[in-house]
Amino acid sequence: MHGVRRGGRIINIGGTAGDLSVDVKWWMNEQMELLGSVWFTSAEAMELAAMLGSGTIDISVLQPKSWPLDDINEAISGVASGDGGFTSYFVAA
């Protein structure tokens, strides 16, 4: 973050494995802006699910893992597992 010039924009495009420590005074003084990304909209997620269901997209290269719904917090904490920077969570109730 400190490599961004004053008044710059920092964009987060992924999750983190823990809390981020940010010097809020520095943030304010440097007039920084932080933006997040949701990767895709709900409509795009539905389109992706349909493509996966129809076989249009081949995701066989991914190694799926599954958890029961009661263990969803354990699954989400797996973001630190080092799966190459790509972790998806498909939850079925």
MIMI-147904 format. One line per field, with one value per residue (C-alpha): z, x, y; residue in one letter; residue number from 1. Coordinates in nm, 3 decimals, padded with zeros to 5 digits. Each point is the difference from the previous one (the first is absolute). Layout:
<recs>
w (Z; ...)
u (X; ...)
v (Y; ...)
r (A; ...)
k (NUM; ...)
</recs>
This chain:
<recs>
w (00.000; 00.074; -00.364; -00.115; -00.048; 00.205; -00.095; -00.156; -00.021; 00.149; -00.134; 00.175; -00.236; 00.240; 00.354; 00.272; 00.259; 00.290; 00.112; -00.168; 00.218; -00.153; 00.132; -00.029; 00.055; -00.295; -00.202; 00.074; -00.050; -00.334; -00.116; -00.096; -00.140; 00.052; -00.236; 00.025; -00.266; 00.013; -00.314; -00.152; 00.050; 00.115; -00.358; -00.127; 00.271; -00.114; -00.360; 00.111; 00.196; -00.310; -00.214; 00.256; 00.013; -00.378; -00.035; -00.201; 00.241; 00.098; 00.355; 00.034; 00.060; 00.335; 00.297; 00.175; 00.374; 00.182; 00.349; 00.167; 00.047; 00.376; -00.070; -00.235; 00.229; -00.013; -00.379; -00.034; 00.230; -00.258; -00.209; 00.160; -00.126; -00.294; -00.281; -00.259; 00.068; -00.123; 00.251; -00.073; 00.240; -00.125; 00.286; -00.027; 00.276)
u (00.000; 00.284; 00.110; -00.309; 00.037; -00.192; -00.367; 00.041; -00.242; 00.063; -00.219; -00.047; -00.104; 00.014; -00.037; 00.257; 00.088; -00.022; -00.060; 00.196; 00.169; -00.042; 00.141; -00.317; 00.187; 00.228; -00.306; -00.170; 00.313; 00.078; -00.363; -00.003; -00.300; -00.068; -00.230; -00.115; -00.113; -00.274; 00.136; -00.347; -00.363; -00.273; -00.130; 00.348; 00.029; -00.330; 00.126; 00.323; -00.194; -00.210; 00.314; 00.154; -00.320; -00.018; 00.368; 00.084; 00.285; 00.244; 00.126; 00.154; 00.340; -00.130; 00.005; -00.333; -00.036; -00.329; -00.124; -00.338; -00.181; 00.062; 00.376; -00.016; 00.220; 00.271; -00.027; 00.028; 00.304; 00.166; 00.083; 00.346; 00.053; 00.214; -00.216; 00.172; -00.202; -00.332; -00.250; -00.370; -00.275; -00.311; -00.245; -00.295; -00.256)
v (00.000; 00.237; -00.025; 00.186; 00.375; 00.253; 00.004; -00.343; -00.288; -00.345; -00.280; -00.332; -00.280; -00.290; -00.117; 00.003; -00.258; 00.242; 00.355; 00.278; 00.257; 00.345; 00.327; 00.208; 00.328; -00.079; -00.100; 00.333; 00.214; -00.165; 00.021; -00.367; -00.185; -00.371; -00.188; -00.359; -00.240; -00.261; -00.172; -00.031; 00.093; -00.239; -00.019; -00.089; -00.266; -00.153; 00.000; -00.166; -00.263; -00.074; -00.034; -00.234; -00.204; -00.035; -00.095; 00.314; 00.068; -00.273; 00.046; -00.343; 00.160; 00.129; -00.231; 00.045; -00.027; -00.015; 00.066; -00.038; 00.330; -00.015; 00.024; 00.300; 00.213; -00.266; -00.007; 00.376; 00.009; -00.227; 00.308; -00.019; -00.355; 00.108; -00.136; 00.218; 00.312; -00.139; -00.124; -00.037; -00.092; -00.175; -00.045; -00.231; -00.016)
r (M; H; G; V; R; R; G; G; R; I; I; N; I; G; G; T; A; G; D; L; S; V; D; V; K; W; W; M; N; E; Q; M; E; L; L; G; S; V; W; F; T; S; A; E; A; M; E; L; A; A; M; L; G; S; G; T; I; D; I; S; V; L; Q; P; K; S; W; P; L; D; D; I; N; E; A; I; S; G; V; A; S; G; D; G; G; F; T; S; Y; F; V; A; A)
k (1; 2; 3; 4; 5; 6; 7; 8; 9; 10; 11; 12; 13; 14; 15; 16; 17; 18; 19; 20; 21; 22; 23; 24; 25; 26; 27; 28; 29; 30; 31; 32; 33; 34; 35; 36; 37; 38; 39; 40; 41; 42; 43; 44; 45; 46; 47; 48; 49; 50; 51; 52; 53; 54; 55; 56; 57; 58; 59; 60; 61; 62; 63; 64; 65; 66; 67; 68; 69; 70; 71; 72; 73; 74; 75; 76; 77; 78; 79; 80; 81; 82; 83; 84; 85; 86; 87; 88; 89; 90; 91; 92; 93)
</recs>
